[in-house]
Amino acid sequence: MALKILDTCINCGACEPVCPTEAIAPGDEFYEIDPDVCVECEGYYDTPQCQDVCPVPDCIVKA
């Protein structure tokens, strides 16, 4: 289980501080999610927090 950020990312940074496992970091072109660390917020929240705060619709999807 993991999520990924698509190239429609606007680099707003809203997702990074809400990730409970610190799986999100700035990449070369846009923010990226480390699939080895991402747990889709299971065990922390009912829904993936990065998807909840992202201002770009459908920018963060299942990997």
GROMACS elastic network, one bead per residue, 0.5 to 0.9 nm:
[ bonds ]
;  ai    aj funct       b0    kb
    1    35     6  0.76479   500
    1    36     6  0.88634   500
    1    38     6  0.72498   500
    1    39     6  0.60568   500
    1    40     6  0.67797   500
    1    62     6  0.76343   500
    1    63     6  0.75201   500
    2    33     6  0.80855   500
    2    34     6  0.81019   500
    2    35     6  0.52019   500
    2    36     6  0.77247   500
    2    37     6  0.80043   500
    2    38     6  0.51464   500
    2    39     6  0.58436   500
    2    40     6  0.58333   500
    2    61     6  0.86403   500
    2    62     6  0.60544   500
    2    63     6  0.55967   500
    3    33     6  0.67567   500
    3    34     6  0.84866   500
    3    35     6  0.69001   500
    3    38     6  0.68333   500
    3    39     6  0.81804   500
    3    40     6  0.65408   500
    3    48     6  0.88298   500
    3    60     6  0.65003   500
    3    61     6  0.54011   500
    4    32     6  0.67818   500
    4    33     6  0.55986   500
    4    34     6  0.81239   500
    4    35     6  0.76280   500
    4    59     6  0.83079   500
    4    60     6  0.55732   500
    4    61     6  0.55334   500
    4    62     6  0.60993   500
    4    63     6  0.52194   500
    5     8     6  0.79674   500
    5     9     6  0.67831   500
    5    30     6  0.80812   500
    5    31     6  0.67665   500
    5    32     6  0.58501   500
    5    33     6  0.66492   500
    5    59     6  0.57985   500
    5    61     6  0.65772   500
    5    62     6  0.88422   500
    5    63     6  0.86090   500
    6     9     6  0.60658   500
    6    30     6  0.83887   500
    6    31     6  0.87703   500
    6    32     6  0.85081   500
    6    58     6  0.83880   500
    6    59     6  0.52992   500
    6    60     6  0.62280   500
    6    61     6  0.75838   500
    7    10     6  0.82588   500
    7    29     6  0.80587   500
    7    30     6  0.68681   500
    7    31     6  0.88743   500
    7    59     6  0.76403   500
    8    30     6  0.85221   500
    8    56     6  0.74716   500
    8    58     6  0.87897   500
    8    59     6  0.59745   500
    9    12     6  0.78419   500
    9    29     6  0.88761   500
    9    30     6  0.59945   500
    9    31     6  0.70730   500
    9    54     6  0.88622   500
    9    56     6  0.70032   500
    9    59     6  0.62094   500
    9    60     6  0.84126   500
   10    13     6  0.83897   500
   10    30     6  0.71354   500
   10    31     6  0.86447   500
   10    55     6  0.87914   500
   10    56     6  0.76692   500
   11    14     6  0.82722   500
   11    26     6  0.79558   500
   11    29     6  0.83617   500
   11    30     6  0.55718   500
   11    31     6  0.62572   500
   12    15     6  0.80791   500
   12    31     6  0.88279   500
   12    54     6  0.84935   500
   12    55     6  0.84722   500
   13    16     6  0.56807   500
   13    17     6  0.77545   500
   13    25     6  0.87494   500
   13    26     6  0.80613   500
   13    31     6  0.74805   500
   13    54     6  0.87174   500
   14    17     6  0.67138   500
   14    18     6  0.74524   500
   14    50     6  0.75287   500
   14    53     6  0.63062   500
   14    54     6  0.63367   500
   14    55     6  0.82084   500
   15    18     6  0.56431   500
   15    19     6  0.66521   500
   15    24     6  0.72448   500
   15    31     6  0.85366   500
   15    49     6  0.73934   500
   15    51     6  0.75995   500
   15    52     6  0.85991   500
   15    53     6  0.63351   500
   15    54     6  0.62746   500
   16    19     6  0.57782   500
   16    22     6  0.71858   500
   16    23     6  0.79404   500
   16    24     6  0.52029   500
   16    25     6  0.63317   500
   16    26     6  0.82992   500
   16    31     6  0.81347   500
   16    50     6  0.73898   500
   17    20     6  0.80331   500
   17    22     6  0.76983   500
   17    24     6  0.83003   500
   17    50     6  0.87898   500
   18    21     6  0.89803   500
   18    22     6  0.82528   500
   18    49     6  0.61048   500
   18    50     6  0.63960   500
   18    53     6  0.82117   500
   19    22     6  0.52625   500
   19    23     6  0.65676   500
   19    24     6  0.67615   500
   19    38     6  0.85471   500
   19    40     6  0.89849   500
   19    41     6  0.75645   500
   19    48     6  0.83382   500
   19    49     6  0.65767   500
   19    50     6  0.64974   500
   20    23     6  0.78926   500
   20    38     6  0.89752   500
   20    41     6  0.69229   500
   20    44     6  0.71334   500
   20    45     6  0.89873   500
   20    49     6  0.85533   500
   21    24     6  0.82825   500
   21    37     6  0.65810   500
   21    38     6  0.66923   500
   21    39     6  0.77352   500
   21    41     6  0.79797   500
   22    25     6  0.76863   500
   22    33     6  0.88503   500
   22    34     6  0.87899   500
   22    37     6  0.76598   500
   22    38     6  0.80784   500
   23    32     6  0.81328   500
   23    33     6  0.53678   500
   23    34     6  0.51126   500
   23    35     6  0.75465   500
   23    36     6  0.81397   500
   23    37     6  0.53134   500
   23    38     6  0.54216   500
   23    39     6  0.87172   500
   24    31     6  0.67461   500
   24    32     6  0.56169   500
   24    34     6  0.64421   500
   24    37     6  0.88883   500
   24    38     6  0.81896   500
   24    50     6  0.88817   500
   25    30     6  0.88353   500
   25    31     6  0.56085   500
   25    32     6  0.55999   500
   25    33     6  0.66483   500
   25    34     6  0.80954   500
   26    29     6  0.79304   500
   26    30     6  0.60699   500
   26    32     6  0.60704   500
   26    33     6  0.88374   500
   27    30     6  0.51181   500
   27    32     6  0.55449   500
   27    33     6  0.89433   500
   28    31     6  0.79015   500
   28    32     6  0.88361   500
   29    32     6  0.89674   500
   33    36     6  0.87653   500
   33    37     6  0.80438   500
   33    38     6  0.68795   500
   34    37     6  0.55089   500
   34    38     6  0.61212   500
   35    38     6  0.51853   500
   35    39     6  0.81217   500
   35    63     6  0.79316   500
   36    39     6  0.83513   500
   38    41     6  0.74569   500
   39    42     6  0.57354   500
   39    43     6  0.83030   500
   39    48     6  0.87243   500
   40    43     6  0.89148   500
   40    44     6  0.89279   500
   40    45     6  0.87290   500
   40    47     6  0.74660   500
   40    48     6  0.51955   500
   40    49     6  0.81349   500
   40    50     6  0.87821   500
   40    62     6  0.87535   500
   41    44     6  0.51983   500
   41    45     6  0.54169   500
   41    46     6  0.72206   500
   41    47     6  0.65168   500
   41    48     6  0.50946   500
   41    49     6  0.69130   500
   41    50     6  0.89267   500
   42    45     6  0.60936   500
   42    46     6  0.68935   500
   42    47     6  0.76639   500
   42    48     6  0.77928   500
   43    46     6  0.79678   500
   44    47     6  0.87415   500
   45    48     6  0.68931   500
   45    49     6  0.74102   500
   46    49     6  0.86270   500
   47    50     6  0.88249   500
   47    51     6  0.79991   500
   47    52     6  0.75257   500
   48    51     6  0.55920   500
   48    52     6  0.65485   500
   49    53     6  0.63477   500
   49    54     6  0.85485   500
   50    53     6  0.54397   500
   50    54     6  0.59863   500
   50    60     6  0.74808   500
   51    54     6  0.53010   500
   51    55     6  0.85790   500
   51    57     6  0.85866   500
   51    58     6  0.79930   500
   51    59     6  0.78829   500
   51    60     6  0.58543   500
   51    61     6  0.79867   500
   52    55     6  0.84132   500
   54    57     6  0.72761   500
   54    58     6  0.86477   500
   54    59     6  0.74792   500
   54    60     6  0.77397   500
   55    59     6  0.85060   500
   56    59     6  0.55922   500
   56    60     6  0.84208   500
   57    60     6  0.80258   500
   58    61     6  0.64550   500
   60    63     6  0.89027   500
